């Protein structure tokens, strides 16, 4: 059997184990992480309290009074093999179409990114919105998606001095990654646009919109369309478009 079916399972204190599937940021590795996470969500193990996915590993928190680390390690090893084989309900997740108003007040760094890349701002928008991105993991703050698949030609270094406040919904590029700020926060990524969609909303039944394994496609919209969509989002009447993502259909 291939070594990919044998993850490393390491202790992380007395109440957590880390299941490592590889050493690189790779879609195939991330598929295994997501498959195990979804398996544990669909068929819970008694004593497991939470799972946190990263690019290449899954942190599994548990209560030692309900399950021992030794027993959990055995179950996770077995579940990892089974989850990858049956995809645990499908690792591709959902595909979300997220509208973005690029440039202007909503994307103040678009001209600088264009200059760095040696192309026009319009070409930056075209290339950035011409990709179906993979949500590798969430981190930094609730609902912040680290998206894989950015065109290498758009790689741009972070700001030398981070901004003290970035508005929620801002779409940025930081090195080889792109992502969306779900909350007002400090940050150093280059801002090229903004979406009216709330990636994190504690008032929703599902506060965090995106999950590891989902896909994202950015849809360019005008300032007028942004304002209308933003008003709908504030009123709670905006319909977020999502559908089942095709396996292997994105980076």
QUICOR-V540510 format. One record per pair of residues at least 12 apart in sequence whose C-alpha atoms are under 7 Angstrom apart, sorted by the first residue. I is the first residue (numbers start at 1). J is the second residue. If there is no record, write none. Layout:
i = {I:I}
j = {J:J}
This chain:
i = {5:7:7:7:8:8:9:15:15:15:15:16:16:16:16:17:17:17:18:18:18:18:19:19:19:20:20:20:21:21:21:22:23:24:25:25:27:29:30:30:30:31:32:33:33:33:33:34:34:34:35:35:35:35:35:36:36:37:38:39:39:47:47:47:47:48:48:48:48:49:49:53:54:54:55:55:91:92:92:92:92:92:93:93:93:93:94:94:94:94:94:94:95:95:95:95:95:95:95:96:96:96:96:96:96:97:97:97:97:97:97:98:98:98:98:99:99:99:99:99:100:100:100:100:100:100:100:101:101:101:101:101:101:101:101:102:102:102:102:102:103:103:106:106:107:107:107:107:108:108:109:109:109:110:110:113:117:117:127:129:129:129:131:131:132:132:132:132:133:133:133:133:133:133:133:133:134:134:134:134:134:134:134:134:134:135:135:135:135:135:135:135:136:136:136:137:138:142:143:143:143:143:143:143:144:144:144:145:145:146:146:146:147:147:147:148:148:149:150:150:150:155:155:156:156:156:157:157:158:158:158:158:158:159:159:159:161:162:162:162:163:163:163:164:164:165:165:165:166:166:166:166:167:167:167:168:168:168:168:169:169:169:169:169:169:169:170:170:170:170:171:171:171:171:172:172:172:172:173:173:173:174:174:182:182:182:196:196:196:196:197:215}
j = {81:19:20:21:20:21:73:61:62:63:64:59:60:61:62:59:60:61:57:58:59:60:57:58:59:56:57:58:33:56:57:56:56:56:55:56:251:56:55:56:136:91:84:53:56:57:58:91:212:213:83:84:87:88:91:80:83:51:88:83:88:62:63:66:67:60:61:62:63:61:62:137:136:137:136:137:213:213:214:245:246:247:213:214:244:245:214:215:242:243:244:245:214:215:216:242:243:244:245:215:216:217:241:242:243:216:217:218:219:241:242:216:217:218:219:195:218:219:220:221:193:194:195:218:219:220:221:193:194:195:220:221:222:223:226:125:192:193:194:220:192:193:193:194:191:192:193:194:191:192:190:191:192:191:192:156:153:154:151:217:218:219:149:217:215:216:217:250:147:148:149:215:216:217:250:251:147:148:149:213:214:215:216:250:251:147:148:211:212:213:214:215:148:212:213:212:212:200:182:199:200:208:209:210:180:181:182:179:180:177:178:179:177:178:179:177:251:251:176:177:178:175:176:173:174:175:174:175:174:175:188:189:190:188:189:190:188:186:187:188:186:187:188:186:187:184:185:186:184:185:186:187:183:184:185:181:182:183:184:181:182:194:195:196:197:198:191:193:194:195:191:192:193:194:189:190:191:192:189:190:191:189:190:198:199:200:226:229:230:233:233:245}
